[in-house]
Amino acid sequence: MARYFALRDRRLGGGVPSRANLSIFNTDAGVSLANAFASINGTARASGGKIHSMFILCHGYAGSNPNAGVSMDAGGMGLQLGRENVMHTNVAMWSAIAGKVDNIVVYSCAAGDTQPGNEGTTADGRYLMGALAIHTNANVYAADKIQWYHRHEGLSNGRYEFGAWEGTLYKFPPNGNPPTVIAAPPVEFTDVMMGTAP
């Protein structure tokens, strides 16, 4: 039985070592998200029907405001995850895991960012994360700034160390209500890695 699930894209340098109560699925540009969904659903079944928290570990499409035509600490244009990525045009495919995960914690650059003027565009990160919450029927947690992380040099797989969240962290509820500002998700990836997660 796994209480937690790590969905990690290999284009994010580092690794996820095995831990108790943690299932791991790795993607890259050649792996369809349908394979990830099958693994998530299988893990949920084996865990009594639901996964408490899933951690998405990948790059976010960030670093510019296309509407303003400038480079900056901005994002909201999607997640570099699997063959299809997570984009405004395909987020509905996540309904394949609806009701299987309680919480989705997105460790990606500026995934929840919406720059002024980008509302309702393909750079509207708050809309995208909100849509992800609706389609998965899960609470989604994502921040609005570029995230920095380190790899633990003492481990051959370079375990991720994310530290404190940069920017504002939002909770996007599955009922479609506006996001709320929060201090931390119910469980941090570091808690699982350190063996201190509930």
C-alpha angles and dihedrals in degrees: 000000000000122000093185136041129201116204104189131178113215091221086076102081114238135046148249116240119209117270136176113273092014128115118193131204122180125205136183138168091293099049119087117224087232087075090052091049091052090052092047092050092047092050091049091052091050090048096056098273105309144053114224097215135001120199118209109204113187146105119283122217096250144134103086146056104225092188092058094035095231138119113240146128092297138119142142095141097116144276128288095229126142126325095311101038119210107280138158089255097055108026089109089073087075089075083087087083098037111152095008099099129045098197134021116195112195114206097188134118114276093334091154097043125123114177119208108277094023095089110128094011132106087267094061101115096175089057091048095049090044090052090049089054092050096047094046095038087228137119107257123205120199138150132227101226137067107277123223124208140173132214117233102245092201092069126070092223093051098236114219120254109189101174119186121356116260116226123351121338116215134197112215111199123214093235093073096249118143116278121263128218113247137176098228143347119258090263129016122214088237090060090058092046092049094045093242098111115119 
